[in-house]
């Protein structure tokens, strides 16, 4: 294992979860037995035994357990799971796989990322529970439920993933700014796709976040409580300008971020619930 690797010898339960994700099911990218062996080879493993017809998960767990004392091999597997080249036939599966892995890998003090399609494994604080996974405002909506344009939905999902990375590494101001950017991107595209006339003569590139929040509330797409707290997040988003932070004389911390994140979850949930039915 290289000194930079964030993982050591993985817990047995972690290996079981890893085997589950590699195999896949009706909710995650599914691999047949021979495809699992090929996956391990694509990850960079040498001398992978031929799949012998055993139950997929048991066979996969056995292969992982054999290399438990070689974290480098397990790191290769994790990185391959976050590699877009593994999902040419179903690219939309990648975010769900990465999210499933991170749900258990966080307890090992690590996290998968794939910025720009370049998978990497980074260290994170295992005591952190990523916002949106649980809590008073659990995220129930997927970006593809809200945004019809696949490229934009993917980009905005990437912004959300980057905000989680900032959260995990204590970059609270950066995470809040990223959430504000995400909020603006989601709202402007929702308005464009649902009723662009609500923007009047204002270009989508020029409309303010303040206007977008009010427009979506007036249209009945987000609730009054959500609108109110959106404006608080908007003020913190303005900290992208250092002078704004100086004027406020307040440095956002983890508690600030923990208050901002549920606002974004609530917006996405409200937008999903108010999605017009397809004609």
C-alpha positions in Angstrom: 0.0 0.0 0.0 1.3 3.4 -0.9 1.7 5.9 1.9 -1.0 8.1 0.4 -3.7 5.4 0.4 -6.5 6.2 2.9 -7.5 2.6 3.5 -5.9 -0.1 5.5 -7.2 -3.6 6.2 -11.0 -3.4 5.7 -13.5 -4.8 8.3 -15.2 -8.0 7.4 -18.6 -6.3 7.2 -17.2 -3.7 4.8 -16.0 -6.5 2.6 -19.4 -8.0 2.5 -21.0 -4.7 1.5 -18.3 -4.2 -1.1 -19.1 -7.7 -2.5 -22.8 -6.7 -2.6 -22.2 -3.6 -4.6 -19.8 -5.3 -7.1 -22.4 -8.0 -7.7 -25.3 -5.5 -8.0 -29.0 -6.1 -7.9 -32.3 -4.6 -9.2 -31.2 -1.3 -7.7 -27.5 -1.3 -8.5 -25.5 -2.1 -11.7 -25.9 -5.9 -12.1 -23.0 -8.2 -13.0 -23.2 -11.9 -13.9 -20.7 -14.2 -12.4 -18.3 -14.2 -15.4 -18.7 -10.4 -15.5 -17.5 -10.1 -11.9 -14.3 -12.0 -12.7 -13.8 -9.7 -15.7 -14.4 -6.6 -13.5 -11.6 -7.7 -11.1 -9.3 -8.1 -14.1 -10.3 -4.7 -15.4 -9.5 -3.3 -11.9 -5.9 -4.5 -12.4 -6.0 -7.8 -10.5 -3.6 -10.5 -11.7 -4.4 -14.3 -11.6 -8.2 -14.0 -11.1 -9.7 -17.5 -10.8 -12.4 -18.4 -13.3 -15.9 -18.1 -12.0 -17.1 -21.6 -11.0 -20.8 -21.1 -10.8 -20.9 -20.5 -7.1 -23.4 -17.9 -5.7 -22.1 -14.6 -7.0 -21.9 -12.8 -3.7 -20.2 -15.6 -1.9 -17.7 -16.1 -4.8 -16.9 -12.3 -4.8 -16.5 -12.1 -1.0 -14.1 -15.0 -1.1 -12.0 -13.2 -3.7 -12.0 -10.0 -1.7 -11.2 -11.9 1.5 -8.2 -13.6 -0.1 -6.7 -10.1 -0.7 -7.8 -8.5 2.6 -4.2 -8.2 3.7 -3.3 -6.4 0.4 -5.2 -3.1 0.6 -3.7 -2.0 -2.7 -5.7 -4.6 -4.5 -8.9 -3.6 -2.7 -8.2 0.0 -3.5 -8.0 -0.9 -7.2 -11.5 -2.5 -6.9 -12.9 0.6 -5.2 -11.5 2.9 -7.9 -12.8 0.7 -10.7 -16.3 1.0 -9.2 -16.1 4.8 -9.6 -14.7 4.6 -13.2 -17.1 5.7 -15.9 -15.5 3.2 -18.3 -17.2 0.5 -16.3 -20.6 1.8 -17.2 -20.6 2.6 -20.9 -23.9 0.7 -21.4 -25.6 2.3 -18.4 -23.8 5.6 -17.5 -26.7 6.7 -15.2 -25.7 3.9 -12.8 -22.4 5.4 -11.8 -23.7 8.0 -9.2 -25.8 5.3 -7.5 -22.9 2.9 -7.2 -20.5 5.6 -5.8 -23.2 6.7 -3.3 -23.7 3.1 -2.2 -20.0 2.5 -1.7 -19.5 5.8 0.2 -22.4 4.8 2.6 -20.3 2.1 4.1 -16.8 3.2 3.2 -17.1 6.3 5.3 -16.8 4.1 8.4 -13.3 3.1 7.2 -12.3 6.8 7.0 -12.4 7.0 3.2 -14.6 8.2 0.4 -14.8 7.6 -3.4 -14.9 10.5 -5.8 -14.9 10.7 -9.6 -14.3 14.4 -10.5 -14.2 14.8 -14.2 -14.4 11.1 -14.6 -11.1 10.5 -12.8 -11.8 8.2 -9.9 -9.9 8.7 -6.6 -10.0 7.6 -3.0 -9.7 10.3 -0.4 -9.6 10.2 3.4 -12.5 11.6 5.4 -13.7 11.8 8.9 -15.6 8.7 9.8 -17.5 10.5 12.5 -19.3 12.6 9.8 -22.7 11.6 8.6 -23.1 13.1 5.2 -26.1 15.4 4.9 -29.0 14.0 3.0 -28.4 10.4 4.1 -30.4 10.9 7.2 -31.8 13.6 9.5 -34.9 15.8 9.7 -35.0 16.6 6.0 -33.9 13.5 4.1 -33.2 13.9 0.4 -35.9 11.9 -1.5 -35.4 13.3 -5.0 -32.8 12.4 -7.7 -31.5 15.2 -9.9 -32.8 13.4 -13.0 -36.3 13.6 -11.4 -36.0 17.4 -11.6 -34.0 18.3 -14.7 -34.9 16.9 -18.1 -31.6 17.8 -19.7 -29.3 14.8 -18.9 -26.0 16.8 -19.2 -27.3 19.5 -16.8 -28.7 16.9 -14.4 -25.3 15.2 -14.4 -23.4 18.5 -13.8 -25.7 19.5 -11.0 -25.3 16.1 -9.4 -21.6 16.5 -9.6 -21.9 19.9 -7.8 -23.8 18.1 -5.0 -21.1 15.4 -4.8 -18.4 18.0 -4.6 -20.3 19.8 -1.8 -20.3 16.5 0.1 -16.6 16.2 -0.4 -16.1 19.7 1.0 -18.3 18.7 4.0 -16.3 15.6 4.7 -13.0 17.5 4.7 -14.1 20.4 6.8 -14.3 23.0 3.9 -17.5 24.5 5.3 -17.5 27.8 3.3 -16.7 26.0 0.1 -19.5 23.5 0.7 -22.0 26.3 1.3 -20.9 28.2 -1.8 -21.3 25.0 -3.8 -24.8 24.4 -2.4 -25.7 27.9 -3.4 -24.4 27.3 -6.9 -26.4 24.1 -7.0 -29.5 25.8 -5.8 -29.3 28.5 -8.5 -28.6 26.0 -11.2 -31.5 23.8 -10.3 -34.0 26.6 -10.0 -33.1 28.4 -13.2 -33.4 25.1 -15.2 -36.6 24.1 -13.5 -38.2 27.5 -14.4 -36.9 27.2 -18.0 -38.3 23.7 -18.4 -41.6 24.3 -16.6 -42.5 27.8 -17.6 -39.8 30.0 -19.1 -42.3 32.9 -19.5 -42.0 33.4 -15.7 -38.6 35.0 -16.3 -40.1 37.7 -18.5 -37.5 39.4 -20.6 -34.7 38.5 -18.2 -32.1 36.2 -19.6 -31.5 33.0 -17.7 -27.8 34.0 -17.5 -28.8 37.3 -15.7 -31.6 36.3 -13.4 -30.8 36.6 -9.7 -31.0 33.8 -7.2 -33.4 36.0 -5.2 -35.7 36.3 -8.1 -35.6 32.5 -8.8 -36.5 31.7 -5.2 -39.5 34.0 -5.3 -40.6 32.8 -8.7 -40.6 29.2 -7.7 -42.5 29.9 -4.6 -45.1 32.1 -6.4 -45.5 29.2 -8.9 -46.3 26.9 -6.0 -43.2 24.7 -6.6 -41.6 25.3 -3.2 -43.2 26.0 0.1 -43.2 29.2 2.1 -40.9 27.8 4.8 -38.5 26.6 2.2 -38.5 30.0 0.4 -37.7 31.8 3.7 -34.7 29.6 4.5 -33.5 29.7 0.9 -32.9 33.4 1.3 -30.6 32.6 4.3 -28.6 30.2 2.2 -28.5 32.8 -0.6 -26.8 35.3 1.8 -24.2 32.7 2.7 -23.7 31.8 -0.9 -22.6 35.4 -1.5 -19.6 34.6 0.7 -18.0 33.6 -2.6 -17.1 37.3 -2.5 -14.6 37.6 0.4 -15.7 41.2 1.1 -19.2 39.9 1.8 -17.8 37.6 4.5 -15.8 40.5 5.9 -19.0 42.7 6.1 -20.9 40.0 7.9 -18.1 39.4 10.3 -19.1 35.8 10.6 -17.1 32.7 9.4 -19.5 29.8 8.6 -18.6 26.6 10.4 -20.0 23.0 10.4 -23.1 24.1 12.4 -23.8 26.7 9.7 -23.4 24.0 7.0 -25.6 21.6 8.9 -28.4 24.2 8.8 -27.9 25.1 5.2 -27.9 21.5 3.8 -31.5 20.6 4.8 -32.7 23.7 3.0 -31.3 22.3 -0.3 -32.8 18.9 0.4 -36.2 20.5 1.1 -36.0 22.5 -2.2 -35.2 19.4 -4.2 -38.0 17.4 -2.4 -40.5 20.2 -3.0 -39.6 20.5 -6.7 -39.9 16.7 -7.2 -43.4 16.7 -5.5 -44.6 19.6 -7.6 -43.3 18.1 -10.9 -46.0 18.5 -13.5 -47.4 15.3 -14.8 -46.2 14.4 -18.3 -48.9 15.1 -21.0 
